[in-house]
Amino acid sequence: MATAAKFETPRLKPYPVIPLVAEGAMAHSKPFVASARIQEAVGFPGELTEGWEQRAVARMGELLDKYRSLRVYMDACVHCGACSDKCHYFLGTGDPKNMPVARQDLMRGVYRRYFTFAGKHFPKLVGALDMTKDVLDQWWSYYNQCSECRRCSVFCPYGIDTAEVTMAAREIMDSVGLGQKYANEIIGKVHKIGNNLGIPGPALADTLEGLEEDTKGETGVDVRFPLDAKGAEVLLVTPSADFFSEPHVESLIGYAKVFHAAGISWTLSAKASEAGNFGLFIGNYEQLRAIALRIREAALELGVKRIVVGECGHAWRVAYSFWNTLVGIGAGGKDPFAIELQNQLDGRYKQPMHICELTHDLIARGALQFDKEKNDDRVITFHDSCNVARGSRLGDTPGGQFTIPRDILRAVANRFVDMAPGTTHEATFCCGGGGGLLTDDLLELRVKGALPRMEALKNVVDAHGVNFMATICAICKAQFSKVLPMYGFDMGMVGGVHQLVGKAIRLGGSH
């Protein structure tokens, strides 16, 4: 098991303070390198070999040609400093290379050296950098200290997306044989088994059977957790952590209770037993599409009419923003199988739909009833997950990704308190573990990166007695379960929106 070197957890302050610059404070932070076996299993070179510098520059050129936005981001920055104090990793570590502009400049220098006139002929005048092993080492460290949360982009006057720069850097490193063990090993599990955690089909079936028994014991009602049920109306695609990890599984139980109470037939799929898509984190289009294709194949095989995504931040961003053109879930795909799926799915519903959209719609139509008092032991706040807040939308109106989860919470509980403005909604702070960084070899980074959210949480804990932080992201749940105790909070105070739904919902008989 990965272990991190000893470090001090930052002290919580009553209000945010921009830290003093600590040059090189996190230069030692590096994730484990993927082995040749892991790399080759997902189609990347197994290690750095002679000539990698030229191949890295060539790959950068391909990405610049393929993604016009990347070239714009390389050219547009004027070093105004608007982003400098917006990154949670800079706020938690003080390392100046965790300022978004400085992290971008690690790539921008190489871009100028090989792709601009001034950089080719007058490199020192424009800060151009040769692609060397020293530069690559800095890329490896600091592009694995970005969770791709895009908070800095909200404040950038030119809209430069640091997440896209990070994705490009990781794609270039993978292409020359330098890949991250955690992310690439997970991608290999998805291709081989069907989900991030490597849960095989028989084990998944046993788990769901156990959940049926547990829920019957709790409620006295036969709430089903179907697997590979052909002809079901809804295919639920949810993060694999929902199948057994705490607190994630409580949200899965909540989804099942919603479907039961509303009389909607649904199913999970062994083939598509993972909503997460780490192809996004490493910036690789081919992996992004290959992972997403499992959902299309499962939907076609099962003959479902709707596709619903569970509580997972980056999974919803991929589904909302990319599934249509990647695999034809929603209008956009042009290949025969995409067209077949578009004809199969029910056009009366959004395709895909987030579980919060489904629940919110059912509440609005009076199809669900709740005993809110069952959540009276909790004073609840809500953590906006980055990829939902800044990379997608819920509902049909701008800002629905902020209002819909909060509407659900107010419908199922009596006591809700928001955290301070500037720490929620589109300015929300990252949990500190997103973007493929949820690994114990980066624990120091994760703990320090969580500092701004922990400070905002402490303020509502002290002022309002908040004892539960709801979120709709599997990575956020896992990250907070790990870091909350390090800041003096109970690890059990984080959970899903549908965990609270499941506790308050009124269940009728069998459907």
N, C-alpha and C positions, 0 to 999 in steps of 0.2 A: 504493500500500500504506500502511496506517495505521502511523504511527510515534509512539512515546511520548516525552515530554520526559525529559531525563536525570534519573536518581534514583539513590540509593545502595541497594544490596542490604543488608538488615539483617544484622548480624553474628550468627552462630550462637553460642548460649550453651550451656553444659553442662547446664542445666536451665531449665525455663520461668520467665520473669520477667514479672510483670504490669507493663506499661509505664507510665511517667509520662504523664499526660493531656496531649495536645498539641492544644489547641483549634484546629479548622479545618485540621488537618494534611492532610486529603484532600478539602477542599471544592472543590479544583480538578479533582478526578477526575470526568469525565463521558464517557459513551460518545457516539459519533457519532449524530446524529439522523437517523432514516429520512427519505428524500426523499418528496415527495408521491406519486411513482410507486410506490415500495415500499409506502407506507401504503395507498394505494387498491387495490393489487393484492390485499391481504388483507382488504379491507373496512373499513378505518379511515379517518377524515378525513385529508386530506393535510397539514394544518397547523392551528395554533391560529388561531381566528377570533374575532371579537367575540362575547361572551357565553359564552366557554369556561368561565368560573368557575361559572356556573349549571349548565352541562351536567356539569361535573365533580362538583358536589355532588349533582345528580340521579342520576348513575351510582353514586356512593357509596351513596345511598339504596337503589337497586335491589339492589346487592350485599349490603347489610345485611339486606334483606328475603329475599334468595335464600339466603344462607349464614348461618344462625343463629350459627354458630361465630364469624364475624367480629365480630358485635355483642358476643358474650361476651368475646372477646379485647380489645375496646376498653374494656369496663367492668371487667374482672377484675383488671387489674394493680394491685398495691399498692406498686410501686417498692421491692421488698425488696432488689434488687441481686444476686440469685442468678445472673442471666444476664450481669452486666456484664463479667466477664472470660472468658466462654466463647466469644466470637466470634473466629475466627482473624483477621478483618480488624482488630478492635480490638487484638488482641495484636501484630499486625504493623505497625500504623500509629499507635496511641495516640490516634486521633481519637475523642473521646467520643461523637460521633454514630454511631459504629460499635458502641457498646454496644447490644445488641438492644433494651433498654428505651427508649433515646433515639431509635433509629430508628423504633420503634413510635409514639413520642410525636409524630412529625411528622404522622402520620395521626390519632392520638388527639386532638390539639388541634383539628383540623378537624371531627372527629366530634362533639366536645363542643359546638362552636360552633353546629352546625346540627341536631343530633339529640338534644340533652339540654336539659331545662328550665333547669338552672343555666347552661349555656353560652349559651343564647339570651338570658337576662336578666342574668346576672352574669359575662360572659366572662372578665374579668380575674381573678376569684377562683378560677377553675378551670382556668386556662391554655388557654382556648379561643382558636383562631386562625381568622381569616378566610382563605378561599381566595384568595390573592393570587399574583402572579407570583413574588414572593420565596419564598413557601412552595413553589410549584410547582418552582422552581429547586432548592430543597433536596431535594424529593422526587426530582427527576431525578438528582441527584448520589448521594444516599445509598440510595435504593431500587435503584440500580444498583451498590451496594457490598454487596449481600447475595446470597449464592450459594444461598439457600433450602435450606441444608444441614440445618437443624433441630437442630443441636447444642444451641443455647440452650434449646430446648423440653425436652430431656432433664433439664435442671437446674431448670427453672421449676416451683415448687411448685403452680402452677395449670395447667400444661400449655399455656401460651400458645404458639401456633405462629407464630413470626415469619415463617416462609416464606409462610404464608397471607396475612399482612398485606402482605408484599412483592408477592405475586401480585395482590392487590386493588389496590394502588397502581399497578402497571404496567398493569393493565386499565383503570383510570380514566384514566391518562395517554394510553394508546392511543385511548381513546374520544373524547378531545378533540383528537387530532391530533399528539400528542407520543409517538412510538414510537422504539424502539432500532433502529438500522440493522442491526446484526449479526443479532439474533434474527428480526426481521420479514422481512429479505431471505431468510434460510434457510427460513422458513415458505413464502414465495412460491415458492422452488425446489422444495419438496416438492410443492406443488399443481401446478406446471407440469411438472416432470420426474419426480418420484417419490422424490427423496432430497435430503438436506441439502447435498450437495456438487455437485449439478447434473450427475451422471454420466448421460448418456443411455443407453438400452437397448443400442444397438450397441456403444458403448464398454465397457459392463459385460460384454457377451458376449465381447468380445475380451480383456478383463482376465481373465475366468475361464478362457478357453482357454489363456492364457499361464500361469496358475497350475497348470493340469493338466500342461503341459509341464515347468514347473519342478519340480513334485513328482515327476513320473516320473523326471526326471534325478537328483533327490536320492535317491529310494527304490527306483527300478526297478519300482515298482508303479503300475498305472493307477488312481489316485485321482481320482474325478470331482468336478467342481464344476458340478452341473446348474443350468440356468436355465429356468424356466417348463416344467418337466417335469410334464405332467398325469398324475394317478394316483399320484404319489409319496406315500409314507406321511407324510413330515414336510415342512412348510413352515418353513424357517429364515428368521427375520427378524432382521437384524443391522445394527449401525450402518454407514453407508456408508464410514466411514473404514477398515473392515476390508477393503475391496476393493483398496486400493493403498497406504495410508499405513503407514509404519514407526512403531512396532512392531506396529500393529494387524493387518496382513495375516497375521502369523505365527499369530495366534489363529484366523483364518478357515481357514488350512491345518490347524490342530489340530482344528477342528470336522470338517472333511472327513475327516480320518484316523479320527476317532472313528466317524463314520457308516460309513466303509468297513470298519473292523475289526469293527464290530458287525453288519454286513450289513443296515443300515437304509437303505431308499430315501428320498431327500430331494431337495429342490429349493429354489433361491432364486427370487425373483420380481422381474421388472423393474418391475412396478407397485408392489410393496411392498418396494422396495430400500432401506428405511430403517427402523430400529427407533426412532430418536430421535423425540421429539415435543416441539418447542419451544412448543407450545400450553400445556404445563404451566408453563413459565418465565414466560410473560406473563400467566398466570392467566385465559386466555380459553377458556371451555367450548366454544364453537362451533369454534374452531380445534383444540382438543384432540380433539374428536370427528371433525371432517373428516379430520384426519391419520390417526386410527386406523381410519377406515372403509376405507382402502386395503388394510389387512391382511385385513379381512373379505371384500372383493371378490376379492382374490387367492386366498384360501383357497377360496371358493366356485367360482371359475373353474377352479382346478387340482384340485379334488376331494380335497384332502389329508385325512388322518385326525388329524393332530396339528400343533400350532403350537409351535415352539421359538424362544426369544428368545436372541440372542447376548450377548456381554459388553458391556453398556451400562447404567449405573446408573439414570439417570432413565427410560430406556425400560422397564426392568424394573418400576420403580415404577408407571408408567402401565399396563403390562400386568397386573401383579399386582393393583393396587388399583382400576383403572377400566375395563379392557377389557370386563368382564362387562356392566356397565350401559351403557357407551358404545356398544358394537357387538355384544354378544352372544357374545363369546368366553369361554365359561364361562357358568354360569347367571346370569340377570339381565335380559338383553335381551328385550323383548316384541314387537318388530316382526317381520313375517313373515320377513325375511331373517335376523334373529338366530335365530329358531326353526329355520329351515332349516339354518343352520350348526351349531347345537347338535345337531340330528339327524344331521348328517354326521360330526362329530368323534367319535372313539373314546372312549367314556365310561370305558374302563379306565385312561386316562391323565389326568394333570392337564392342564387346558387354561386358560391356556397353561402351558408348562413352560420353565424356564430351562435353558440348555445345561449349567450346572454340575449341576443336578438330574439331567439325563439321564446325564451322564458318571458322576456319583457312583453312580447306580443300577446302571449297567453294571459299574462296578468292584465293587460289592457282590455282584453276581451272578456274578462271575468271567468276564464276557464280554470284558474288556479285559486285556491283559497288557503289562507295561512293563519296560524295562531302565533302572532308576533311575540306574545309573552314568553314563548319557549326560548327566545333569544335574549330575555331580559337580564341574564347573567353577564351579558357582554355590552360594553361600550365600544362601538365599532368605528374605525377609520378605514380609509381606502387608499391603497397604493396604486397609482396609475403606472402600468407597465409600459416600458419605452416603445416597444414595437406596435402596441395598440395605440398609444397616445400620439406617436409621431410618425407612424408608418402605415396607418390604415384608418378605418372608420367603422363605427357601428351604426346601424339604422340608416335613415334616408336624409338626415339633416346634418349640416356641419356641427361638429362637437358631440355627436351622438356617442362617440367612444368614451366621453366623460359623463354624460348624463344617464345613459342606460344602466351601467353598473350601479350607480348611486340610486337610481329609481328603484332598482330591484332590492337593494339593501334597505331602503326606507319602507318597502312593501313587506319585508319579512322581519324587521326588527324595529324597536321603538327608539333606540338611542344610537344616533350616528353623528360623528363629528369629523369635519374635514381638517386636514393639515393645512399649514399656512400657505397663503398665496405665494407663488414663486417656487413652490416645492411640489406642486401638483399640476394636473392638466398638461398642457403642452410643455410646461417648464419642469415637469416631474424629474426627480433625480432617479437615476438607475439604481437597481438593487446592489450593483457591484459585481454580479456574477454572470451577466449575460454575454452574448457575442462569442460563445465558445470558451469562456474562461472559468466555467464552473468545475474546477479541478483542484485537488488539494495541493498540487505543486505550485499553484498560484494563490495559496491561502492568504498570505500577507497582503497581496494586492486586493483580494476580495474583501478582506476585513477593512482595510483602509479606504477602499472605494465606497464602502457602505456608510461611511461617516456622515455625509450630508443627510441621507435618509434617516439615520438613527437620531440625529439632532432634531429633525422635524418631528419624528415620532415622539421623542422625549418631551417635547413641548406640549403635545396634546395629552400625553400620559399624565404629566404634572398638572396641567390646567383643567383637564376634563375627566381624568380617570380612565382613559382609553385602555382597554385590555385585550383588544383583538384588532389585527390589521388584515383586512381582506384584500385579495388580489386575484387577477385572472391570468396568472402566468405560472407554469410549472417551474421554470428556472427561478423565478422570484421566491416561490415557496421553498424550494430547496436551499437557495442562498440564505434567506432569512432564518430558516431553521438552524443553519450552521452559525451565523454571525450574531444573532440576537443575544445568546448567552454571553458572548464576549463583551457585549456592551451593557450587561447587567439586566437584560430582559429575559422573560420566560420564552423558551423556544416554541412553546405551544400557542403563542399569541398570534401566529400567522396562519392563514388558511384561505380557502377559496370562497368566492361569492356563493357558489352552489352548495358549499358545506352548510352555510347558513340557511339557504333555501330548503335544503333537505331536512334540516332540523324543525323548521316551522311549518312545512307543507302539510295539508290535510289529505290523507289518502282514503279513497273509497275502496270498493271491492275490486275483484280481478277484472281486467280488461282483455 
